[in-house]
């Protein structure tokens, strides 16, 4: 036989050997992880539930799934034994990096805290400002009234233009009758 004809079979057998070898390595690591479980360790089951190990037996493990709630699981149901910091971050929301973040400066959400120093300037005369504010408010009220009158006048002009641009009643009646004969509906 020629080596060229045997080459595909050799490659296929080599690939199968490598796949079974990596699968055996994964199984061995999972078995090692499950045997290293100790009471107090945080685990994630293959169903995605987080729990704390209370007791470890030969084929089973007692997990505390909630405070005071215990359940017995098969060791094969444990998907991962988690490090303490990752378990606390997921279950309790405790982030170990928050302690390092306390040293960073706090940036305000709005600019009001940045302008408080300018507002507290003691050199301003509050009595003089109140009198000026009252006069300014009266002027603002007069301007708003004038603007409202102008807006009402413009609104009346636009209504007139709309009426002038509309169709004749006779033309509208003839088109609606033609539409009804052609199967159209009268939309009102």
Backbone torsions as a table, in degrees:
resi	resn	phi	psi	omega
1	UNK	NA	153.0	-178.7
2	UNK	-88.4	146.4	-179.7
3	UNK	-68.7	-26.5	179.9
4	UNK	-66.3	-35.1	179.4
5	UNK	-75.2	-28.0	178.7
6	UNK	-84.3	-16.0	-176.3
7	UNK	-59.3	-44.8	178.2
8	UNK	-61.3	-37.6	179.1
9	UNK	-67.9	-38.5	178.8
10	UNK	-65.6	-42.3	178.8
11	UNK	-64.6	-41.8	-179.8
12	UNK	-64.2	-43.9	178.9
13	UNK	-66.2	-38.7	177.3
14	UNK	-64.2	-42.0	178.8
15	UNK	-64.7	-41.0	178.6
16	UNK	-64.2	-39.5	178.5
17	UNK	-62.8	-43.9	179.9
18	UNK	-66.4	-37.7	179.6
19	UNK	-67.6	-43.0	-180.0
20	UNK	-68.8	-32.8	179.3
21	UNK	-66.4	-43.7	-179.9
22	UNK	-69.2	-34.6	177.4
23	UNK	-66.6	-40.0	177.8
24	UNK	-65.4	-37.7	177.5
25	UNK	-62.9	-41.9	179.0
26	UNK	-65.1	-41.3	178.3
27	UNK	-64.4	-40.8	179.6
28	UNK	-64.7	-41.9	178.4
29	UNK	-65.0	-40.1	178.9
30	UNK	-65.2	-41.3	178.4
31	UNK	-64.7	-40.5	178.1
32	UNK	-64.0	-42.0	179.0
33	UNK	-62.9	-43.2	-179.6
34	UNK	-68.7	-33.6	179.5
35	UNK	-75.8	-22.3	179.0
36	UNK	-86.0	0.6	178.3
37	UNK	-63.6	138.5	178.3
38	UNK	-130.5	155.2	175.0
39	UNK	-58.5	133.6	-177.6
40	UNK	100.6	-10.7	179.3
41	UNK	-76.1	146.8	174.0
42	UNK	-91.0	134.9	-178.0
43	UNK	-132.3	160.4	171.5
44	UNK	-121.3	126.5	-179.8
45	UNK	-78.8	170.0	179.0
46	UNK	-68.5	-16.3	175.4
47	UNK	-86.1	-5.7	177.2
48	UNK	94.2	11.5	179.9
49	UNK	-91.1	136.7	177.8
50	UNK	-96.0	137.5	-177.7
51	UNK	-153.6	169.8	177.4
52	UNK	-112.0	134.8	-179.9
53	UNK	-74.7	128.8	176.8
54	UNK	-104.9	-45.5	179.7
55	UNK	-140.3	146.6	177.1
56	UNK	-120.4	127.0	177.3
57	UNK	-116.0	-171.8	-176.8
58	UNK	-62.2	-55.8	-177.1
59	UNK	-113.9	-7.2	-176.7
60	UNK	-126.5	167.1	178.3
61	UNK	-142.7	138.4	177.4
62	UNK	-94.8	120.2	-177.5
63	UNK	-113.5	142.1	172.2
64	UNK	-97.1	105.7	-174.9
65	UNK	-86.3	-21.4	175.3
66	UNK	-152.5	162.9	-179.8
67	UNK	-57.4	116.5	179.6
68	UNK	85.3	-1.7	-179.5
69	UNK	-110.5	116.6	-178.4
70	UNK	-114.2	145.7	178.4
71	UNK	-141.7	146.5	178.8
72	UNK	-98.5	128.6	-179.9
73	UNK	-124.7	154.7	171.0
74	UNK	-72.8	148.4	179.3
75	UNK	-61.5	-31.5	179.7
76	UNK	-67.5	-16.3	179.9
77	UNK	-80.7	-9.8	178.1
78	UNK	-82.4	119.1	-177.7
79	UNK	-86.9	-34.8	-178.1
80	UNK	-158.1	141.7	170.3
81	UNK	-97.0	121.1	-172.3
82	UNK	-95.9	146.3	171.9
83	UNK	-64.5	155.5	-175.4
84	UNK	-59.3	-42.2	-177.7
85	UNK	-66.9	-37.4	178.1
86	UNK	-69.7	-40.8	178.6
87	UNK	-62.9	-44.2	178.8
88	UNK	-65.8	-35.2	178.5
89	UNK	-66.6	-43.1	-177.2
90	UNK	-75.4	-48.6	-172.4
91	UNK	-82.6	-47.1	-173.7
92	UNK	-100.8	-9.9	-179.8
93	UNK	76.0	19.0	-179.9
94	UNK	-89.6	118.7	-179.0
95	UNK	-105.5	117.5	-178.3
96	UNK	-67.4	-19.1	179.9
97	UNK	-79.5	-11.6	179.7
98	UNK	-64.7	-34.2	179.9
99	UNK	-61.8	-37.9	178.3
100	UNK	-72.9	-27.2	-178.0
101	UNK	-76.8	-13.8	-179.7
102	UNK	-67.7	-22.2	-178.9
103	UNK	-78.6	-15.4	-178.2
104	UNK	-78.4	147.9	-179.9
105	UNK	-68.3	149.5	-179.2
106	UNK	-90.8	128.1	178.5
107	UNK	-100.1	126.1	-178.3
108	UNK	-68.7	153.1	179.2
109	UNK	-74.6	-29.6	-179.7
110	UNK	-130.3	170.9	-175.6
111	UNK	-88.0	-0.1	-176.4
112	UNK	-63.8	-35.3	179.8
113	UNK	-71.6	-21.5	178.7
114	UNK	-79.7	-25.0	-177.4
115	UNK	-96.0	-3.2	-179.5
116	UNK	-62.6	-35.9	-179.6
117	UNK	-66.6	-37.7	179.6
118	UNK	-71.0	-33.6	180.0
119	UNK	-72.9	-24.4	-176.7
120	UNK	-90.7	22.8	-179.1
121	UNK	-70.5	118.9	-175.7
122	UNK	-75.2	-9.9	-176.0
123	UNK	-79.4	-8.4	-179.3
124	UNK	-79.7	145.1	179.8
125	UNK	-96.9	108.1	-173.9
126	UNK	-70.4	-33.9	-179.4
127	UNK	-66.6	-43.6	179.8
128	UNK	-65.6	-34.6	179.7
129	UNK	-68.7	-36.0	-178.9
130	UNK	-65.8	-41.5	178.8
131	UNK	-65.2	-43.7	180.0
132	UNK	-66.6	-36.6	179.1
133	UNK	-64.1	-40.3	179.9
134	UNK	-64.3	-41.3	178.8
135	UNK	-67.6	-39.9	178.9
136	UNK	-65.2	-36.8	179.3
137	UNK	-65.4	-38.4	178.4
138	UNK	-65.7	-40.9	178.5
139	UNK	-66.1	-40.6	178.9
140	UNK	-63.7	-38.3	179.2
141	UNK	-65.7	-39.2	178.9
142	UNK	-66.6	-40.2	179.4
143	UNK	-66.1	-39.0	178.8
144	UNK	-65.3	-37.7	178.6
145	UNK	-65.9	-41.7	177.7
146	UNK	-63.6	-41.3	179.5
147	UNK	-65.0	-36.9	179.1
148	UNK	-67.4	-39.6	177.8
149	UNK	-63.6	-41.5	178.9
150	UNK	-65.2	-39.0	179.2
151	UNK	-65.0	-39.6	177.8
152	UNK	-64.3	-39.8	179.0
153	UNK	-65.0	-41.5	178.8
154	UNK	-67.2	-36.2	180.0
155	UNK	-64.1	-39.1	178.4
156	UNK	-65.3	-37.8	179.8
157	UNK	-66.3	-40.7	-178.7
158	UNK	-67.5	-34.0	178.1
159	UNK	-64.8	-39.0	179.7
160	UNK	-64.9	-42.1	-179.5
161	UNK	-62.9	-37.2	-179.8
162	UNK	-65.7	-38.6	-179.5
163	UNK	-68.8	-40.1	-179.1
164	UNK	-68.0	-30.4	-177.6
165	UNK	-84.3	-6.5	-178.3
166	UNK	-70.3	165.2	-179.9
167	UNK	-77.4	159.1	173.4
168	UNK	-67.8	151.0	-180.0
169	UNK	-65.9	-36.6	-179.1
170	UNK	-67.6	-40.8	-179.9
171	UNK	-67.4	-38.8	179.5
172	UNK	-67.0	-38.3	-179.8
173	UNK	-67.7	-39.6	-178.2
174	UNK	-69.1	-37.8	-179.9
175	UNK	-71.0	-35.1	-179.7
176	UNK	-70.7	-33.1	176.9
177	UNK	-68.8	-37.8	178.1
178	UNK	-66.0	-40.0	179.4
179	UNK	-64.2	-37.5	-179.8
180	UNK	-67.1	-36.1	178.4
181	UNK	-68.0	-33.3	-178.6
182	UNK	-84.1	2.1	178.7
183	UNK	100.1	5.4	179.1
184	UNK	-77.1	163.0	179.0
185	UNK	-110.1	156.8	179.3
186	UNK	-88.4	111.6	-178.9
187	UNK	-95.2	118.8	178.1
188	UNK	-122.5	NA	NA
